[in-house]
Amino acid sequence: MPKVALVTDSTAYLPPELVKKYNITVLPQVLIWGDKTYRDGIDIQPDEFYQRLEKTSVMPSTSQVMPADVIKVFQGLLDQDYHVLAVLVSSKLSGTISSAHQACLELPGAPIELVDSETVAMAMGFQVLHAARAAEQGASLAECKALAEAARQNTGLFVTVNTLEFLHRGGRIGGGARFLGTALNLKPILEVKDGRLEAVERVRTRGKALNRVVELVEQQINGRRPLRLASLHANAAADAQIMLDKLKERMEIEEEIISTVSPVVGTHAGPGTVGIAFMAGM
């Protein structure tokens, strides 16, 4: 039986050691800054990005992976006799999966399947890992796709941002728009729901926001096991660790990860963003 290769995009910000371990191919999203173009996670790394973002007068923008780049990746894997499963960022947040569909049209009949993760960050990353681990054990393309789709129903993501300015400017905010114009000291809490980033509530301080994210995650998990958690941050590692430690005190965790928000996602979320992604019951 042909082996299955997993493909995702850089907004998953999977830890490099897991990408290597499970032979996952990561499509880099595109960051545009002034007259220069960067491949997310290749030409520019998070630390450099956030340092520049603090000082710049020219704000970066982003673009999805181009179909030609997806074709190149798919063809390279097909040439190695792999079947390909691509699990990609929510179609309601990015046009990446549209590029992948266009690539498939140029490779008619090829053993390629696409899954819209309907999320981002390690909520998507856990879907990828779930399928990749099955592929390593010899699961077929159809089986891996079914596992990724099942994982999609058992993942979640809550974040708190310092400001909605970046999300609003990039058009990546849904129900959160109603929070615009409120007092600057209020800290919004958001959830990826049905593929979109939606507002949950707002609290008055950073510390309360971190605690509330922990409470919301615990409610969503509702005792389901096994539990996999990822604490994510945009230049706020200490706060990410605080949230992860609080959750570790409250529940048994099968797998824990701390990941840095990629430059492309950081462009829209802004520095200081922290959150928790999870997969529970699988």
Steps between C-alpha positions, in 0.01 A plus 500: 500500500639846411604713794315821581681833526347782703510859375392805698581872496711719722206640697493170692841594645572139584820457700790422262586176680150362434509611137824306461387196698186446296639619166240776469533747214422860595387747233632845596248780493616834359588815694527828310690779672565813302656395170617161630329163508581235760406134535349448843738313728770472231614849403382658825472348847266607784764666719626721219144575388375623837812708560449676168126536554559704817710758311356511149300784349399278207262223598532157335225322311451137400416284202401136463716228353485513121362204299832456319678447832239248611535311169876481549460351849228255398691387190817447701318269740318317221834440328609321818190276471319658792129556527441852629272638771501878540344644816487877461398819680129583513360611165323780689834643612715443189481405134767231545265208445377668182859497374517130588179429307646679197815291534293182500337605173847504346567148630185312388458154643785539749450341844459828687238586761436839661358577843384844609608503864245776574753645741862616532807466724547176692127431488582420137837358599340233717283391207813467289684306768208264556498406132881494474530256788249271332687530170819394675320182608394425143152655480363562150426841350126455560562394861731794566248744355221355716719533809584863422132579451412328828775693677355822358189444710707461817735797478462856622686828537457795736722809491530838662651793314636830628298689242255424218674755278702242306209258448265777394749646253559159344131415476547184708245579770137389497282563805793675663417811300245595763786550747660777296492844655489373857739615771861424414568318825244228426653173386299308239469121512431326173423149378535336161147373438364354177820606328481865603656703779212612721484715813416326827527774761730770634664544837678791665855377553757276337513270801123453497511431126755221547292346778181524296658325201601217732143476635345497153737230378424286804126538438535402134712196580242389759709212632564335162817290468757457367581869502759681290573867569705766326565840653581756232639850514608798294808623684343420840659170607459560874123544472473189281681301768275639773186378321647160427609457863151591623343238276753239605391556860138433407513201266707212370672584171618240251705744291604859560657746258603865512512658156583845370245675281636517147567839337204467262255437785679758716433761233128459563496415873764746615779470759397383844240256372482182706267201484430135558428244228381152591390163371293298745353151491721362224 
